[in-house]
Every structure is written in structure tokens, then in C-alpha cells.
């Protein structure tokens, strides 16, 4: 039997992008986007995305990441038959591709920090 304490991992990563455009001499329009990922192998983690444009409220999305090997967490609703419960991906194709690329970047970054790449 192995000791899980020796394989404990943790990381935090943040990316931030901002752009500014002018619409024909009017007020410049500024848009910003940030993404922060926190994860540790004991507790799982989350990814928080924030987007904001000039004069707009900040939009925030947080996605939970389960502890590796535990699968996805359900929404707590009971259907009466556990075998009929399933997770359905309702994200659009573009968002799914962005998520996949982001996860690859996070894995690469983690590997670099551990000296694996």
C-alpha cells in the first residue's frame, strides 16, 4: 500500500489579457480577461475566469476541479436510480476547445515546475 502524502501536489496559475480599441475617434473601449487556476491533489481546486468591458459589469465564472481520481461531482439532484445519472457536457464547441487548450497549458506549466519538460 502506498503513502499518498508523498505524491501531494499544488499549484496556482494566473493569466491576464487586456485590449483597447477605438471606434472611430470616440471613447476607447477596453476589454480585460483573467483566468486563475488553483489546484492541490488533496482538495481539488477551481478555475475562475473574469471578463469585463468598458462600462460593463464584470462577468465571473468559477469551475470546480475534483480531486484526481474521484470523477465529477453531481449536482445533488436525486433521480431515484443512480445508474441513470450521468454528466452531460453543455458547453459549446469553442469553449470546450479553449478549456482543453488551457488545461494543456496548465499541465505543461506544472511539468516545467517539476522539471519534467
Secondary structure, DSSP 8 states (H G I E B T S, - for coil): ---GGGG--EEEEEEEEEEEEESSSS-EEEEEEEEEEEEETTTEEEEEEEEEETTS--EEEEEEE--TTS-----S---S-GGG------S-HHHHHHHHHHHHHHHHHHHHHHT--
